[in-house]
Amino acid sequence: MTIDIKNWFQIAVENYNLKEIPYDDFGILKYVNRGAFGNVYCTSCNSIPSEKVAVKEIYITEDDDEKRIKMFLNEGGTLREYLKTAILSWEKKVELALQIVEGMSYLHNKMITHRDL
């Protein structure tokens, strides 16, 4: 599998049924914690009412508008804890690793470092 770094977001949207959610769809933000490059909030989302979501504010460059990354809030623990208990095929583990690599490559191309992966 070849990763197209320039078009990774569009490819992810098409392959994984991802969708952009307007900021107005989110409920009241409840502060959770501060990460290396922004605050993390917990909220509800009108588009996915059955899930709590985490919204992370990041600031990419002075030239870009404020960017937010929406993630599902995992109240069950960290990725490491999940991988210890989840029964995943090697294919799913590799797919998860590639998604992380694609996201990190995008951030690094924007000259953003991420210290708490």
C-alpha positions as CSV (number, residue, x, y, z in Angstrom):
1,M,0.0,0.0,0.0
2,T,1.4,3.4,-1.0
3,I,0.6,6.4,1.1
4,D,-0.1,9.6,-0.9
5,I,0.8,12.2,1.7
6,K,-0.5,15.2,-0.4
7,N,-4.0,13.7,-0.7
8,W,-4.1,11.6,2.5
9,F,-7.2,13.5,3.9
10,Q,-9.2,13.1,0.7
11,I,-8.2,9.5,0.5
12,A,-9.2,8.9,4.1
13,V,-12.6,10.6,3.6
14,E,-13.3,8.4,0.6
15,N,-12.0,5.1,2.0
16,Y,-13.2,5.4,5.6
17,N,-16.4,7.3,5.1
18,L,-15.1,10.3,7.1
19,K,-16.9,13.5,7.0
20,E,-16.2,17.1,7.9
21,I,-18.4,18.3,10.7
22,P,-19.2,22.0,11.0
23,Y,-18.1,23.5,14.3
24,D,-21.7,24.6,15.0
25,D,-22.7,20.9,15.2
26,F,-20.8,20.6,18.5
27,G,-22.4,21.2,21.9
28,I,-20.9,23.1,24.7
29,L,-17.2,22.3,25.1
30,K,-16.1,21.0,28.5
31,Y,-12.3,21.4,29.0
32,V,-10.5,18.1,29.5
33,N,-6.8,18.8,29.4
34,R,-4.0,20.7,27.6
35,G,-1.9,18.9,25.1
36,A,1.4,19.9,23.6
37,F,-0.1,22.2,21.0
38,G,-3.6,23.0,22.2
39,N,-6.5,22.3,24.5
40,V,-8.7,19.2,24.4
41,Y,-12.4,19.4,25.1
42,C,-15.2,16.9,25.5
43,T,-18.6,17.5,23.9
44,S,-21.6,16.1,22.1
45,C,-22.1,16.3,18.4
46,N,-25.4,16.6,16.6
47,S,-24.1,14.5,13.6
48,I,-23.3,11.6,15.9
49,P,-25.6,11.9,18.9
50,S,-24.7,8.4,20.4
51,E,-21.0,9.3,20.9
52,K,-19.1,11.7,23.1
53,V,-16.3,13.3,21.1
54,A,-13.1,15.0,21.9
55,V,-12.2,18.2,20.1
56,K,-8.6,19.3,20.0
57,E,-7.7,22.8,19.1
58,I,-4.4,23.1,17.2
59,Y,-2.8,26.1,15.7
60,I,-0.9,25.2,12.5
61,T,0.8,28.4,11.4
62,E,0.1,32.1,11.5
63,D,-1.0,31.9,7.9
64,D,-3.7,29.3,8.5
65,D,-7.0,29.8,10.2
66,E,-7.5,28.1,13.6
67,K,-7.8,24.3,13.0
68,R,-9.5,21.8,15.1
69,I,-9.2,18.0,15.0
70,K,-12.2,16.0,16.1
71,M,-11.5,12.6,17.7
72,F,-13.7,10.1,19.4
73,L,-13.3,10.4,23.1
74,N,-12.0,7.1,24.5
75,E,-13.1,7.0,28.1
76,G,-11.7,3.5,28.3
77,G,-8.0,4.5,28.4
78,T,-5.1,5.0,26.1
79,L,-4.4,3.4,22.7
80,R,-1.8,1.2,24.4
81,E,-4.4,0.0,26.9
82,Y,-6.9,-0.7,24.1
83,L,-4.3,-2.7,22.1
84,K,-3.6,-4.8,25.2
85,T,-7.2,-5.9,25.5
86,A,-8.6,-5.7,22.0
87,I,-8.5,-8.7,19.7
88,L,-7.4,-7.3,16.4
89,S,-6.1,-9.0,13.3
90,W,-2.7,-8.1,12.0
91,E,-4.4,-6.4,9.1
92,K,-6.3,-4.1,11.4
93,K,-3.2,-3.4,13.5
94,V,-1.3,-2.4,10.3
95,E,-4.2,-0.3,9.1
96,L,-4.3,1.5,12.4
97,A,-0.5,2.1,12.3
98,L,-0.7,3.5,8.8
99,Q,-3.5,5.9,9.8
100,I,-1.3,7.2,12.6
101,V,1.7,7.5,10.3
102,E,-0.4,9.4,7.7
103,G,-1.6,11.9,10.3
104,M,1.9,12.4,11.8
105,S,3.3,12.9,8.3
106,Y,0.7,15.6,7.6
107,L,1.6,17.4,10.9
108,H,5.3,17.1,10.2
109,N,4.9,18.5,6.7
110,K,3.2,21.5,8.4
111,M,6.3,21.8,10.7
112,I,4.2,20.7,13.7
113,T,5.8,18.3,16.2
114,H,3.7,16.0,18.4
115,R,5.2,14.8,21.6
116,D,2.4,12.8,23.3
117,L,1.6,10.2,20.7
